């Protein structure tokens, strides 16, 4: 199962050109992308600014990895 996730994660980083960011940040983006895509498929593919807003990181709320839109 881990191999499948690794392949999907690598493809995601390649598709969104995220190789320069840390693995932790990219993993958060990967999870958020797949979670929110269940509600609005394709939305984050076309609106990268929204995608960046969804992938928040807050010092006040470090447990929160995304925001609903």
N, CA, C and O atoms as a Tripos MOL2 file, in Angstrom:
@<TRIPOS>MOLECULE
protein
  276   275    69     0     0
PROTEIN
NO_CHARGES

@<TRIPOS>ATOM
      1 N           0.8240   -1.1920    0.0000 N.3       1 UNK1
      2 CA          0.0000    0.0000    0.0000 C.3       1 UNK1
      3 C           0.8690    1.2580    0.0000 C.2       1 UNK1
      4 O           0.5400    2.2460   -0.6570 O.2       1 UNK1
      5 N           1.9620    1.2170    0.7280 N.am      2 UNK2
      6 CA          2.8410    2.3820    0.7910 C.3       2 UNK2
      7 C           3.4140    2.7240   -0.5780 C.2       2 UNK2
      8 O           3.5730    3.8990   -0.9090 O.2       2 UNK2
      9 N           3.7250    1.7070   -1.3760 N.am      3 UNK3
     10 CA          4.2650    1.9530   -2.7150 C.3       3 UNK3
     11 C           3.2650    2.7090   -3.5880 C.2       3 UNK3
     12 O           3.6500    3.5910   -4.3550 O.2       3 UNK3
     13 N           1.9970    2.3680   -3.4720 N.am      4 UNK4
     14 CA          0.9650    3.0610   -4.2460 C.3       4 UNK4
     15 C           0.8860    4.5220   -3.8260 C.2       4 UNK4
     16 O           0.8010    5.4060   -4.6780 O.2       4 UNK4
     17 N           0.9150    4.7820   -2.5280 N.am      5 UNK5
     18 CA          0.8900    6.1670   -2.0440 C.3       5 UNK5
     19 C           2.1210    6.9380   -2.4890 C.2       5 UNK5
     20 O           2.0200    8.1050   -2.8650 O.2       5 UNK5
     21 N           3.2790    6.2990   -2.4500 N.am      6 UNK6
     22 CA          4.5120    6.9590   -2.8840 C.3       6 UNK6
     23 C           4.4340    7.3660   -4.3580 C.2       6 UNK6
     24 O           4.8490    8.4650   -4.7250 O.2       6 UNK6
     25 N           3.9100    6.4870   -5.1840 N.am      7 UNK7
     26 CA          3.7840    6.7770   -6.6100 C.3       7 UNK7
     27 C           2.8050    7.9270   -6.8260 C.2       7 UNK7
     28 O           3.0840    8.8410   -7.6020 O.2       7 UNK7
     29 N           1.6630    7.8870   -6.1460 N.am      8 UNK8
     30 CA          0.6690    8.9540   -6.2820 C.3       8 UNK8
     31 C           1.2250   10.2800   -5.7590 C.2       8 UNK8
     32 O           0.9960   11.3300   -6.3590 O.2       8 UNK8
     33 N           1.9470   10.2320   -4.6550 N.am      9 UNK9
     34 CA          2.5420   11.4340   -4.0710 C.3       9 UNK9
     35 C           3.5880   12.0240   -5.0160 C.2       9 UNK9
     36 O           3.6150   13.2370   -5.2260 O.2       9 UNK9
     37 N           4.4410   11.1860   -5.5810 N.am     10 UNK10
     38 CA          5.4510   11.6640   -6.5360 C.3      10 UNK10
     39 C           4.8010   12.2790   -7.7740 C.2      10 UNK10
     40 O           5.2560   13.3130   -8.2650 O.2      10 UNK10
     41 N           3.7470   11.6530   -8.2770 N.am     11 UNK11
     42 CA          3.0350   12.1800   -9.4440 C.3      11 UNK11
     43 C           2.3990   13.5290   -9.1130 C.2      11 UNK11
     44 O           2.4250   14.4500   -9.9300 O.2      11 UNK11
     45 N           1.8320   13.6410   -7.9220 N.am     12 UNK12
     46 CA          1.2300   14.8980   -7.4730 C.3      12 UNK12
     47 C           2.2750   16.0060   -7.4260 C.2      12 UNK12
     48 O           2.0320   17.1070   -7.9180 O.2      12 UNK12
     49 N           3.4380   15.7240   -6.8380 N.am     13 UNK13
     50 CA          4.5020   16.7280   -6.7540 C.3      13 UNK13
     51 C           4.9770   17.1290   -8.1460 C.2      13 UNK13
     52 O           5.2800   18.2980   -8.3870 O.2      13 UNK13
     53 N           5.0400   16.1800   -9.0480 N.am     14 UNK14
     54 CA          5.4520   16.4790  -10.4200 C.3      14 UNK14
     55 C           4.3900   17.3330  -11.1300 C.2      14 UNK14
     56 O           4.7230   18.3200  -11.7870 O.2      14 UNK14
     57 N           3.1250   16.9550  -10.9960 N.am     15 UNK15
     58 CA          2.0380   17.6780  -11.6640 C.3      15 UNK15
     59 C           1.9350   19.1290  -11.1990 C.2      15 UNK15
     60 O           1.6410   20.0190  -11.9980 O.2      15 UNK15
     61 N           2.1750   19.3680   -9.9170 N.am     16 UNK16
     62 CA          2.0470   20.7110   -9.3580 C.3      16 UNK16
     63 C           3.3940   21.4120   -9.1930 C.2      16 UNK16
     64 O           3.4730   22.4990   -8.6210 O.2      16 UNK16
     65 N           4.4540   20.7750   -9.7010 N.am     17 UNK17
     66 CA          5.7980   21.3650   -9.6580 C.3      17 UNK17
     67 C           6.1780   21.7740   -8.2300 C.2      17 UNK17
     68 O           6.5020   22.9340   -7.9730 O.2      17 UNK17
     69 N           6.1340   20.8140   -7.3160 N.am     18 UNK18
     70 CA          6.3620   21.0740   -5.8950 C.3      18 UNK18
     71 C           7.6610   20.4870   -5.3750 C.2      18 UNK18
     72 O           7.8020   20.3050   -4.1660 O.2      18 UNK18
     73 N           8.5870   20.1930   -6.2190 N.am     19 UNK19
     74 CA          9.8360   19.5410   -5.7950 C.3      19 UNK19
     75 C          10.6740   20.4110   -4.8580 C.2      19 UNK19
     76 O          11.4760   19.8790   -4.0900 O.2      19 UNK19
     77 N          10.5090   21.7290   -4.9030 N.am     20 UNK20
     78 CA         11.3620   22.6080   -4.0960 C.3      20 UNK20
     79 C          10.8760   22.7520   -2.6550 C.2      20 UNK20
     80 O          11.6320   23.2020   -1.7950 O.2      20 UNK20
     81 N           9.6210   22.3740   -2.3780 N.am     21 UNK21
     82 CA          9.0900   22.4820   -1.0170 C.3      21 UNK21
     83 C           9.4420   21.2530   -0.1910 C.2      21 UNK21
     84 O           9.8360   20.2180   -0.7300 O.2      21 UNK21
     85 N           9.2960   21.3780    1.1110 N.am     22 UNK22
     86 CA          9.6280   20.2630    2.0010 C.3      22 UNK22
     87 C           8.6090   19.1320    1.8450 C.2      22 UNK22
     88 O           7.4670   19.3750    1.4540 O.2      22 UNK22
     89 N           9.0160   17.9040    2.1500 N.am     23 UNK23
     90 CA          8.0830   16.7780    2.0580 C.3      23 UNK23
     91 C           6.8600   16.9390    2.9680 C.2      23 UNK23
     92 O           5.7680   16.4980    2.6110 O.2      23 UNK23
     93 N           7.0280   17.5580    4.1270 N.am     24 UNK24
     94 CA          5.9120   17.7500    5.0530 C.3      24 UNK24
     95 C           4.8700   18.6940    4.4530 C.2      24 UNK24
     96 O           3.6690   18.4310    4.5280 O.2      24 UNK24
     97 N           5.3330   19.7850    3.8640 N.am     25 UNK25
     98 CA          4.4280   20.7470    3.2330 C.3      25 UNK25
     99 C           3.7350   20.0920    2.0380 C.2      25 UNK25
    100 O           2.5290   20.2560    1.8520 O.2      25 UNK25
    101 N           4.4840   19.3620    1.2420 N.am     26 UNK26
    102 CA          3.9020   18.7010    0.0780 C.3      26 UNK26
    103 C           2.9010   17.6220    0.4730 C.2      26 UNK26
    104 O           1.8780   17.4520   -0.1890 O.2      26 UNK26
    105 N           3.1870   16.9000    1.5380 N.am     27 UNK27
    106 CA          2.2500   15.8680    2.0010 C.3      27 UNK27
    107 C           0.9430   16.5130    2.4480 C.2      27 UNK27
    108 O          -0.1290   15.9880    2.1480 O.2      27 UNK27
    109 N           1.0050   17.6380    3.1560 N.am     28 UNK28
    110 CA         -0.1930   18.3660    3.5810 C.3      28 UNK28
    111 C          -0.9970   18.8000    2.3470 C.2      28 UNK28
    112 O          -2.2210   18.6780    2.3290 O.2      28 UNK28
    113 N          -0.3120   19.3010    1.3270 N.am     29 UNK29
    114 CA         -0.9930   19.6950    0.0910 C.3      29 UNK29
    115 C          -1.6410   18.4910   -0.5900 C.2      29 UNK29
    116 O          -2.7700   18.5740   -1.0740 O.2      29 UNK29
    117 N          -0.9260   17.3880   -0.6220 N.am     30 UNK30
    118 CA         -1.4340   16.1550   -1.2340 C.3      30 UNK30
    119 C          -2.7240   15.7020   -0.5470 C.2      30 UNK30
    120 O          -3.7120   15.3950   -1.2130 O.2      30 UNK30
    121 N          -2.7100   15.6630    0.7660 N.am     31 UNK31
    122 CA         -3.8850   15.2300    1.5310 C.3      31 UNK31
    123 C          -5.0390   16.2040    1.3260 C.2      31 UNK31
    124 O          -6.1680   15.7820    1.0730 O.2      31 UNK31
    125 N          -4.7670   17.4990    1.4320 N.am     32 UNK32
    126 CA         -5.8190   18.5010    1.2210 C.3      32 UNK32
    127 C          -6.4060   18.4020   -0.1840 C.2      32 UNK32
    128 O          -7.6230   18.4560   -0.3620 O.2      32 UNK32
    129 N          -5.5370   18.2570   -1.1730 N.am     33 UNK33
    130 CA         -6.0040   18.1650   -2.5500 C.3      33 UNK33
    131 C          -6.9920   17.0110   -2.7160 C.2      33 UNK33
    132 O          -8.0680   17.1880   -3.2870 O.2      33 UNK33
    133 N          -6.6300   15.8460   -2.2230 N.am     34 UNK34
    134 CA         -7.4990   14.6860   -2.3950 C.3      34 UNK34
    135 C          -8.7460   14.7720   -1.5300 C.2      34 UNK34
    136 O          -9.8100   14.3030   -1.9350 O.2      34 UNK34
    137 N          -8.6360   15.3530   -0.3620 N.am     35 UNK35
    138 CA         -9.8130   15.5110    0.4940 C.3      35 UNK35
    139 C         -10.8180   16.4580   -0.1560 C.2      35 UNK35
    140 O         -11.9830   16.1010   -0.3250 O.2      35 UNK35
    141 N         -10.3790   17.6580   -0.5220 N.am     36 UNK36
    142 CA        -11.2960   18.6490   -1.0690 C.3      36 UNK36
    143 C         -11.7780   18.2950   -2.4700 C.2      36 UNK36
    144 O         -12.8550   18.7320   -2.8790 O.2      36 UNK36
    145 N         -11.0130   17.5260   -3.1980 N.am     37 UNK37
    146 CA        -11.4330   17.1070   -4.5340 C.3      37 UNK37
    147 C         -12.6150   16.1570   -4.4820 C.2      37 UNK37
    148 O         -13.3010   15.9720   -5.4880 O.2      37 UNK37
    149 N         -12.8640   15.5590   -3.3430 N.am     38 UNK38
    150 CA        -14.0410   14.7090   -3.1920 C.3      38 UNK38
    151 C         -15.3190   15.5390   -3.2450 C.2      38 UNK38
    152 O         -16.3630   15.0370   -3.6600 O.2      38 UNK38
    153 N         -15.2500   16.8020   -2.8310 N.am     39 UNK39
    154 CA        -16.4180   17.6800   -2.7950 C.3      39 UNK39
    155 C         -16.5900   18.4670   -4.0940 C.2      39 UNK39
    156 O         -17.7130   18.6710   -4.5550 O.2      39 UNK39
    157 N         -15.4760   18.9080   -4.6830 N.am     40 UNK40
    158 CA        -15.5130   19.6700   -5.9240 C.3      40 UNK40
    159 C         -14.3930   19.1870   -6.8450 C.2      40 UNK40
    160 O         -13.3320   19.8070   -6.9110 O.2      40 UNK40
    161 N         -14.6250   18.0910   -7.5480 N.am     41 UNK41
    162 CA        -13.5810   17.5490   -8.4250 C.3      41 UNK41
    163 C         -13.1240   18.5640   -9.4640 C.2      41 UNK41
    164 O         -13.9400   19.2360  -10.0940 O.2      41 UNK41
    165 N         -11.8150   18.6650   -9.6330 N.am     42 UNK42
    166 CA        -11.2380   19.5450  -10.6390 C.3      42 UNK42
    167 C         -11.0870   20.9960  -10.2320 C.2      42 UNK42
    168 O         -10.3980   21.7560  -10.9120 O.2      42 UNK42
    169 N         -11.7120   21.3980   -9.1430 N.am     43 UNK43
    170 CA        -11.6780   22.8170   -8.7470 C.3      43 UNK43
    171 C         -10.2590   23.2730   -8.4290 C.2      43 UNK43
    172 O          -9.8500   24.3510   -8.8630 O.2      43 UNK43
    173 N          -9.5110   22.4850   -7.6910 N.am     44 UNK44
    174 CA         -8.1670   22.8900   -7.3010 C.3      44 UNK44
    175 C          -7.1680   22.7480   -8.4530 C.2      44 UNK44
    176 O          -6.0730   23.3070   -8.3950 O.2      44 UNK44
    177 N          -7.5370   22.0110   -9.4830 N.am     45 UNK45
    178 CA         -6.6700   21.8920  -10.6630 C.3      45 UNK45
    179 C          -6.5990   23.2060  -11.4310 C.2      45 UNK45
    180 O          -5.5760   23.5270  -12.0350 O.2      45 UNK45
    181 N          -7.6850   23.9560  -11.4030 N.am     46 UNK46
    182 CA         -7.7680   25.1870  -12.1900 C.3      46 UNK46
    183 C          -7.5680   26.4530  -11.3720 C.2      46 UNK46
    184 O          -7.3580   27.5260  -11.9380 O.2      46 UNK46
    185 N          -7.6300   26.3460  -10.0550 N.am     47 UNK47
    186 CA         -7.5050   27.5270   -9.2040 C.3      47 UNK47
    187 C          -6.3730   27.3110   -8.2020 C.2      47 UNK47
    188 O          -6.6140   26.9540   -7.0480 O.2      47 UNK47
    189 N          -5.1400   27.5290   -8.6520 N.am     48 UNK48
    190 CA         -3.9800   27.2740   -7.7970 C.3      48 UNK48
    191 C          -3.8970   28.2600   -6.6460 C.2      48 UNK48
    192 O          -3.3480   27.9230   -5.5970 O.2      48 UNK48
    193 N          -4.4240   29.4660   -6.8060 N.am     49 UNK49
    194 CA         -4.4380   30.4280   -5.7040 C.3      49 UNK49
    195 C          -5.3330   29.9200   -4.5750 C.2      49 UNK49
    196 O          -4.9750   30.0270   -3.4020 O.2      49 UNK49
    197 N          -6.4840   29.3730   -4.9240 N.am     50 UNK50
    198 CA         -7.3650   28.7810   -3.9260 C.3      50 UNK50
    199 C          -6.6780   27.5990   -3.2560 C.2      50 UNK50
    200 O          -6.7730   27.4220   -2.0410 O.2      50 UNK50
    201 N          -5.9930   26.8000   -4.0470 N.am     51 UNK51
    202 CA         -5.2800   25.6440   -3.5110 C.3      51 UNK51
    203 C          -4.2540   26.0830   -2.4610 C.2      51 UNK51
    204 O          -4.1300   25.4440   -1.4160 O.2      51 UNK51
    205 N          -3.5180   27.1660   -2.7300 N.am     52 UNK52
    206 CA         -2.5500   27.6790   -1.7650 C.3      52 UNK52
    207 C          -3.2410   28.1780   -0.4990 C.2      52 UNK52
    208 O          -2.7140   28.0120    0.6010 O.2      52 UNK52
    209 N          -4.4100   28.7860   -0.6480 N.am     53 UNK53
    210 CA         -5.1550   29.2790    0.5230 C.3      53 UNK53
    211 C          -5.6780   28.1340    1.3690 C.2      53 UNK53
    212 O          -5.7210   28.2290    2.5960 O.2      53 UNK53
    213 N          -6.0760   27.0520    0.7160 N.am     54 UNK54
    214 CA         -6.5930   25.8910    1.4310 C.3      54 UNK54
    215 C          -5.4890   25.2380    2.2600 C.2      54 UNK54
    216 O          -5.7500   24.7200    3.3450 O.2      54 UNK54
    217 N          -4.2820   25.2630    1.7630 N.am     55 UNK55
    218 CA         -3.1520   24.6200    2.4380 C.3      55 UNK55
    219 C          -2.5160   25.5930    3.4310 C.2      55 UNK55
    220 O          -1.3810   26.0360    3.2550 O.2      55 UNK55
    221 N          -3.2610   25.9040    4.4550 N.am     56 UNK56
    222 CA         -2.7970   26.8570    5.4490 C.3      56 UNK56
    223 C          -1.9030   26.1750    6.4700 C.2      56 UNK56
    224 O          -1.9800   24.9650    6.6860 O.2      56 UNK56
    225 N          -1.0660   26.9690    7.0820 N.am     57 UNK57
    226 CA         -0.2790   26.5020    8.2220 C.3      57 UNK57
    227 C          -0.2680   27.6480    9.2180 C.2      57 UNK57
    228 O           0.2360   28.7350    8.9370 O.2      57 UNK57
    229 N          -0.8250   27.3890   10.3670 N.am     58 UNK58
    230 CA         -0.9940   28.4290   11.3620 C.3      58 UNK58
    231 C          -0.2210   28.0810   12.6260 C.2      58 UNK58
    232 O          -0.2870   26.9530   13.1150 O.2      58 UNK58
    233 N           0.5050   29.0490   13.1450 N.am     59 UNK59
    234 CA          1.2030   28.8390   14.4170 C.3      59 UNK59
    235 C           0.1970   28.7040   15.5530 C.2      59 UNK59
    236 O           0.4370   27.9980   16.5330 O.2      59 UNK59
    237 N          -0.9260   29.3890   15.4060 N.am     60 UNK60
    238 CA         -1.9640   29.3470   16.4340 C.3      60 UNK60
    239 C          -2.6930   28.0030   16.4520 C.2      60 UNK60
    240 O          -3.0720   27.5150   17.5170 O.2      60 UNK60
    241 N          -2.8900   27.4020   15.2670 N.am     61 UNK61
    242 CA         -3.6010   26.1400   15.1420 C.3      61 UNK61
    243 C          -2.7680   25.1590   14.3170 C.2      61 UNK61
    244 O          -3.1240   24.8750   13.1730 O.2      61 UNK61
    245 N          -1.6870   24.6430   14.8590 N.am     62 UNK62
    246 CA         -0.8080   23.7740   14.0660 C.3      62 UNK62
    247 C          -1.4510   22.4510   13.6680 C.2      62 UNK62
    248 O          -0.9730   21.7870   12.7480 O.2      62 UNK62
    249 N          -2.5300   22.0580   14.3480 N.am     63 UNK63
    250 CA         -3.1790   20.7980   14.0190 C.3      63 UNK63
    251 C          -4.0300   20.9110   12.7700 C.2      63 UNK63
    252 O          -4.3100   19.9050   12.1180 O.2      63 UNK63
    253 N          -4.4480   22.1310   12.4250 N.am     64 UNK64
    254 CA         -5.3170   22.3440   11.2710 C.3      64 UNK64
    255 C          -4.4580   22.3500   10.0070 C.2      64 UNK64
    256 O          -3.5030   23.1180    9.8960 O.2      64 UNK64
    257 N          -4.8030   21.5020    9.0800 N.am     65 UNK65
    258 CA         -3.9990   21.3790    7.8510 C.3      65 UNK65
    259 C          -4.7410   21.8740    6.6250 C.2      65 UNK65
    260 O          -4.1950   21.8270    5.5230 O.2      65 UNK65
    261 N          -5.9370   22.3350    6.7780 N.am     66 UNK66
    262 CA         -6.6860   22.8320    5.6360 C.3      66 UNK66
    263 C          -7.8440   23.6730    6.1150 C.2      66 UNK66
    264 O          -8.1410   23.7210    7.3090 O.2      66 UNK66
    265 N          -8.4850   24.3240    5.1960 N.am     67 UNK67
    266 CA         -9.6390   25.1560    5.5140 C.3      67 UNK67
    267 C         -10.7310   24.8580    4.5150 C.2      67 UNK67
    268 O         -10.4590   24.6760    3.3280 O.2      67 UNK67
    269 N         -11.9620   24.8060    4.9830 N.am     68 UNK68
    270 CA        -13.0780   24.5780    4.0680 C.3      68 UNK68
    271 C         -13.3370   25.8100    3.2370 C.2      68 UNK68
    272 O         -13.1710   26.9340    3.7090 O.2      68 UNK68
    273 N         -13.7350   25.6060    2.0230 N.am     69 UNK69
    274 CA        -14.0780   26.7190    1.1420 C.3      69 UNK69
    275 C         -15.4420   26.4980    0.5610 C.2      69 UNK69
    276 O         -15.9250   27.3240   -0.2130 O.2      69 UNK69
@<TRIPOS>BOND
     1     1     2 1
     2     2     3 1
     3     3     4 2
     4     3     5 am
     5     5     6 1
     6     6     7 1
     7     7     8 2
     8     7     9 am
     9     9    10 1
    10    10    11 1
    11    11    12 2
    12    11    13 am
    13    13    14 1
    14    14    15 1
    15    15    16 2
    16    15    17 am
    17    17    18 1
    18    18    19 1
    19    19    20 2
    20    19    21 am
    21    21    22 1
    22    22    23 1
    23    23    24 2
    24    23    25 am
    25    25    26 1
    26    26    27 1
    27    27    28 2
    28    27    29 am
    29    29    30 1
    30    30    31 1
    31    31    32 2
    32    31    33 am
    33    33    34 1
    34    34    35 1
    35    35    36 2
    36    35    37 am
    37    37    38 1
    38    38    39 1
    39    39    40 2
    40    39    41 am
    41    41    42 1
    42    42    43 1
    43    43    44 2
    44    43    45 am
    45    45    46 1
    46    46    47 1
    47    47    48 2
    48    47    49 am
    49    49    50 1
    50    50    51 1
    51    51    52 2
    52    51    53 am
    53    53    54 1
    54    54    55 1
    55    55    56 2
    56    55    57 am
    57    57    58 1
    58    58    59 1
    59    59    60 2
    60    59    61 am
    61    61    62 1
    62    62    63 1
    63    63    64 2
    64    63    65 am
    65    65    66 1
    66    66    67 1
    67    67    68 2
    68    67    69 am
    69    69    70 1
    70    70    71 1
    71    71    72 2
    72    71    73 am
    73    73    74 1
    74    74    75 1
    75    75    76 2
    76    75    77 am
    77    77    78 1
    78    78    79 1
    79    79    80 2
    80    79    81 am
    81    81    82 1
    82    82    83 1
    83    83    84 2
    84    83    85 am
    85    85    86 1
    86    86    87 1
    87    87    88 2
    88    87    89 am
    89    89    90 1
    90    90    91 1
    91    91    92 2
    92    91    93 am
    93    93    94 1
    94    94    95 1
    95    95    96 2
    96    95    97 am
    97    97    98 1
    98    98    99 1
    99    99   100 2
   100    99   101 am
   101   101   102 1
   102   102   103 1
   103   103   104 2
   104   103   105 am
   105   105   106 1
   106   106   107 1
   107   107   108 2
   108   107   109 am
   109   109   110 1
   110   110   111 1
   111   111   112 2
   112   111   113 am
   113   113   114 1
   114   114   115 1
   115   115   116 2
   116   115   117 am
   117   117   118 1
   118   118   119 1
   119   119   120 2
   120   119   121 am
   121   121   122 1
   122   122   123 1
   123   123   124 2
   124   123   125 am
   125   125   126 1
   126   126   127 1
   127   127   128 2
   128   127   129 am
   129   129   130 1
   130   130   131 1
   131   131   132 2
   132   131   133 am
   133   133   134 1
   134   134   135 1
   135   135   136 2
   136   135   137 am
   137   137   138 1
   138   138   139 1
   139   139   140 2
   140   139   141 am
   141   141   142 1
   142   142   143 1
   143   143   144 2
   144   143   145 am
   145   145   146 1
   146   146   147 1
   147   147   148 2
   148   147   149 am
   149   149   150 1
   150   150   151 1
   151   151   152 2
   152   151   153 am
   153   153   154 1
   154   154   155 1
   155   155   156 2
   156   155   157 am
   157   157   158 1
   158   158   159 1
   159   159   160 2
   160   159   161 am
   161   161   162 1
   162   162   163 1
   163   163   164 2
   164   163   165 am
   165   165   166 1
   166   166   167 1
   167   167   168 2
   168   167   169 am
   169   169   170 1
   170   170   171 1
   171   171   172 2
   172   171   173 am
   173   173   174 1
   174   174   175 1
   175   175   176 2
   176   175   177 am
   177   177   178 1
   178   178   179 1
   179   179   180 2
   180   179   181 am
   181   181   182 1
   182   182   183 1
   183   183   184 2
   184   183   185 am
   185   185   186 1
   186   186   187 1
   187   187   188 2
   188   187   189 am
   189   189   190 1
   190   190   191 1
   191   191   192 2
   192   191   193 am
   193   193   194 1
   194   194   195 1
   195   195   196 2
   196   195   197 am
   197   197   198 1
   198   198   199 1
   199   199   200 2
   200   199   201 am
   201   201   202 1
   202   202   203 1
   203   203   204 2
   204   203   205 am
   205   205   206 1
   206   206   207 1
   207   207   208 2
   208   207   209 am
   209   209   210 1
   210   210   211 1
   211   211   212 2
   212   211   213 am
   213   213   214 1
   214   214   215 1
   215   215   216 2
   216   215   217 am
   217   217   218 1
   218   218   219 1
   219   219   220 2
   220   219   221 am
   221   221   222 1
   222   222   223 1
   223   223   224 2
   224   223   225 am
   225   225   226 1
   226   226   227 1
   227   227   228 2
   228   227   229 am
   229   229   230 1
   230   230   231 1
   231   231   232 2
   232   231   233 am
   233   233   234 1
   234   234   235 1
   235   235   236 2
   236   235   237 am
   237   237   238 1
   238   238   239 1
   239   239   240 2
   240   239   241 am
   241   241   242 1
   242   242   243 1
   243   243   244 2
   244   243   245 am
   245   245   246 1
   246   246   247 1
   247   247   248 2
   248   247   249 am
   249   249   250 1
   250   250   251 1
   251   251   252 2
   252   251   253 am
   253   253   254 1
   254   254   255 1
   255   255   256 2
   256   255   257 am
   257   257   258 1
   258   258   259 1
   259   259   260 2
   260   259   261 am
   261   261   262 1
   262   262   263 1
   263   263   264 2
   264   263   265 am
   265   265   266 1
   266   266   267 1
   267   267   268 2
   268   267   269 am
   269   269   270 1
   270   270   271 1
   271   271   272 2
   272   271   273 am
   273   273   274 1
   274   274   275 1
   275   275   276 2
@<TRIPOS>SUBSTRUCTURE
     1 UNK1         2 RESIDUE 1 A UNK
     2 UNK2         6 RESIDUE 1 A UNK
     3 UNK3        10 RESIDUE 1 A UNK
     4 UNK4        14 RESIDUE 1 A UNK
     5 UNK5        18 RESIDUE 1 A UNK
     6 UNK6        22 RESIDUE 1 A UNK
     7 UNK7        26 RESIDUE 1 A UNK
     8 UNK8        30 RESIDUE 1 A UNK
     9 UNK9        34 RESIDUE 1 A UNK
    10 UNK10       38 RESIDUE 1 A UNK
    11 UNK11       42 RESIDUE 1 A UNK
    12 UNK12       46 RESIDUE 1 A UNK
    13 UNK13       50 RESIDUE 1 A UNK
    14 UNK14       54 RESIDUE 1 A UNK
    15 UNK15       58 RESIDUE 1 A UNK
    16 UNK16       62 RESIDUE 1 A UNK
    17 UNK17       66 RESIDUE 1 A UNK
    18 UNK18       70 RESIDUE 1 A UNK
    19 UNK19       74 RESIDUE 1 A UNK
    20 UNK20       78 RESIDUE 1 A UNK
    21 UNK21       82 RESIDUE 1 A UNK
    22 UNK22       86 RESIDUE 1 A UNK
    23 UNK23       90 RESIDUE 1 A UNK
    24 UNK24       94 RESIDUE 1 A UNK
    25 UNK25       98 RESIDUE 1 A UNK
    26 UNK26      102 RESIDUE 1 A UNK
    27 UNK27      106 RESIDUE 1 A UNK
    28 UNK28      110 RESIDUE 1 A UNK
    29 UNK29      114 RESIDUE 1 A UNK
    30 UNK30      118 RESIDUE 1 A UNK
    31 UNK31      122 RESIDUE 1 A UNK
    32 UNK32      126 RESIDUE 1 A UNK
    33 UNK33      130 RESIDUE 1 A UNK
    34 UNK34      134 RESIDUE 1 A UNK
    35 UNK35      138 RESIDUE 1 A UNK
    36 UNK36      142 RESIDUE 1 A UNK
    37 UNK37      146 RESIDUE 1 A UNK
    38 UNK38      150 RESIDUE 1 A UNK
    39 UNK39      154 RESIDUE 1 A UNK
    40 UNK40      158 RESIDUE 1 A UNK
    41 UNK41      162 RESIDUE 1 A UNK
    42 UNK42      166 RESIDUE 1 A UNK
    43 UNK43      170 RESIDUE 1 A UNK
    44 UNK44      174 RESIDUE 1 A UNK
    45 UNK45      178 RESIDUE 1 A UNK
    46 UNK46      182 RESIDUE 1 A UNK
    47 UNK47      186 RESIDUE 1 A UNK
    48 UNK48      190 RESIDUE 1 A UNK
    49 UNK49      194 RESIDUE 1 A UNK
    50 UNK50      198 RESIDUE 1 A UNK
    51 UNK51      202 RESIDUE 1 A UNK
    52 UNK52      206 RESIDUE 1 A UNK
    53 UNK53      210 RESIDUE 1 A UNK
    54 UNK54      214 RESIDUE 1 A UNK
    55 UNK55      218 RESIDUE 1 A UNK
    56 UNK56      222 RESIDUE 1 A UNK
    57 UNK57      226 RESIDUE 1 A UNK
    58 UNK58      230 RESIDUE 1 A UNK
    59 UNK59      234 RESIDUE 1 A UNK
    60 UNK60      238 RESIDUE 1 A UNK
    61 UNK61      242 RESIDUE 1 A UNK
    62 UNK62      246 RESIDUE 1 A UNK
    63 UNK63      250 RESIDUE 1 A UNK
    64 UNK64      254 RESIDUE 1 A UNK
    65 UNK65      258 RESIDUE 1 A UNK
    66 UNK66      262 RESIDUE 1 A UNK
    67 UNK67      266 RESIDUE 1 A UNK
    68 UNK68      270 RESIDUE 1 A UNK
    69 UNK69      274 RESIDUE 1 A UNK
